[in-house]
């Protein structure tokens, strides 16, 4: 399934993820918001994956206007996470890359260490930096889908494995070849390879049960998450966008932020 885009996998699981989050929070889903760095806008998707665009300025205005319903809880709230979907391949031949005590067949997702033109950081380095943000949820989402016909069926979250990026080894160099390796589709223990380092994977149900990781955010807290995400991915000369000079206007500064946000970032908007 070399041809299968990661975005298609994400779209396949969209409705099922939303449904489970609605149950978990006891709230109605309104929309999913994702940054579009190429257009410096945010793209919103409703239950049916219907698309709408809004500027960074419009999003921040809406977030700041999120108010309480007169009680201690917010009528609208948000939840943010970073899910990077990856294709999983079945490997049937043994090779020198096979981790110790692993047998064939095993299951492998290739990681991307090719630098991005906008940020000069690879997809993997981006996720590692994001995983250092306090309270951030950063996972590789690895669906155990090996037949493209499954994409026409109702999404089954039992096929999804979430690999915690905080367990990834440090110091991998740009353009090296590395993978996430599973012994079998139900594995909870994984290996980061080429030099095998143990890691961990969760089912989506186990992810939902982590009380301290599924914290609703206010509008201001969501803005803070966006800003901290941009800061974590700041390129070395990005200070020119934020400190005086040509781009010191707040509206322009907020629009610039979108350019450095990752496609893996998802903001969910809910209402009680």
Order of alpha helices (4+ residues) and beta strands (2+ residues): alpha-beta-beta-beta-alpha-beta-beta-beta-alpha-beta-beta-beta-beta-beta-alpha-alpha-alpha-alpha-beta
